[in-house]
Amino acid sequence: MNVMKDSMLLPIPSDQDASGRQLGDEEIEFLTQVIRSGTLTSTKGTFVKQLQTAFGELLGAAHCYACGSGTGAIHAAIAAVDPEPGDEIITSPITDMGAITPIIYQTAVPVFADVDPISGNVTAEAIERVIGPKTKAIVVTHLFGNPADMDSIMELADRHGIPVIEDCAQAYGATYGGKPIGTIGAIGCFSLQQGKHITTGEGGLVVSNDEGLARRIRLFIDKAWGYGDPKPDHYFAALNGRMTELQGAVALAQLGKLAHSVEQRQNTADRLTDMISTMPGIQVIETPAGGTQSYWRYGLHVTEGYGGPVALAGALRERDIASAPRYINKPAFECEVIRDQKTFGNSRFPFNLAREEVLDYAPENYQGTYDFLRSVLVLGWNEMLEEGHVDLIANQIAAHVESVE
Ligand SMILES: *Cc1c(COP(=O)(O)O)cnc(C)c1O
């Protein structure tokens, strides 16, 4: 393969600025309407309400609520299942901290299931190993927009009567078994943060088909005040997690562009997969049977013989191609908040209530996690990438593996 010589003329679009985002006249138009209306709160305005209706309909979910962040969306989901102090909620060590700290804030102990060494997604097998009598829920992150193996996870969860919360922050538009990701478990959570498929800078969305859970989600986002009830009250402890109309306006415009964002990412990702999947030293992340990926990022694995992900990242950097070797570098349980149990004062709460075995983060319990981190390389991906960018990336990967041979 030829290495392109003019790569400097073809900078890779970034989702951290306009080059990699679909933000334009539609967002400005809705935003202008909100500002001229003078109604900036979602309790009185119409944009957040429209967003909730439209996103619920898009996913085929009966209920949808918007909130201030993806972390807030997960927090509302955890609060909806209402754990007792010391209950356990299973999550992934390869995810955003936003999928973990809400568990602690709702007084439950985060328990980490190991992940598949290639996809980085939790598996039913690993979840089963850590399920216990106090397991209250399972949070499943669909990493990089690649669906976790939901058939086996739902079979296990249903057998134990445990609700599944899908963390879809990276998985807008992904499907599994013909269903949109986010509608397979009891609750689906999405983020509108700067770098997701669609964005309002910060923001979140929660969907559910369960009437009871949906009511608690709605209440939790709004200080648990029973708007519309005959005798409203503040029913339980909850903060203000509401989305503003300003965010709602941008989100509604962005929603109209979601299908294009997903399709573009899939097209360019498929092109890269075709070009690199048979290269020596490279392993692509396959989609589980019956699923489709929506490529928040493009993850791949590099074997040690080819210098691992750090060497390839260095080669890509020579062409101004940014990438993240080893993704988050360390499992979530090695972060201070979990490792040192830095929670509320010096109480260590709720970890002080935990069964000892669920706090054993010994590497032999997390073989898949460490294997994944050792070899994964994550490429930035967004809807503005074009074939030329993909070819540039593929050519540089080819040049690197050939230089090793
Ligand atoms: C981005 C992200 C979150 C948190 O979303 P914020 O909007 O940043 O709070 C949670 N989980 C995953 C998997 C994410 O990628």
PDBQT file of the ligand as one rigid body, heavy atoms in Angstrom, charges set to zero:
ROOT
HETATM    1  C1  LIG A 501     -19.899   9.776  28.367  1.00  0.00    +0.000 C 
HETATM    2  C2  LIG A 501     -20.245   8.561  29.153  1.00  0.00    +0.000 A 
HETATM    3  C3  LIG A 501     -20.952   8.615  30.374  1.00  0.00    +0.000 A 
HETATM    4  C4  LIG A 501     -21.208   9.888  31.115  1.00  0.00    +0.000 C 
HETATM    5  O1  LIG A 501     -21.831  10.860  30.403  1.00  0.00    +0.000 OA
HETATM    6  P1  LIG A 501     -21.611  12.423  30.825  1.00  0.00    +0.000 P 
HETATM    7  O2  LIG A 501     -22.618  13.100  29.962  1.00  0.00    +0.000 OA
HETATM    8  O3  LIG A 501     -20.207  12.763  30.511  1.00  0.00    +0.000 OA
HETATM    9  O4  LIG A 501     -21.933  12.534  32.267  1.00  0.00    +0.000 OA
HETATM   10  C5  LIG A 501     -21.327   7.437  30.967  1.00  0.00    +0.000 A 
HETATM   11  N1  LIG A 501     -21.026   6.254  30.420  1.00  0.00    +0.000 NA
HETATM   12  C6  LIG A 501     -20.337   6.138  29.284  1.00  0.00    +0.000 A 
HETATM   13  C7  LIG A 501     -20.051   4.787  28.747  1.00  0.00    +0.000 C 
HETATM   14  C8  LIG A 501     -19.905   7.289  28.613  1.00  0.00    +0.000 A 
HETATM   15  O5  LIG A 501     -19.206   7.160  27.480  1.00  0.00    +0.000 OA
ENDROOT
TORSDOF 0
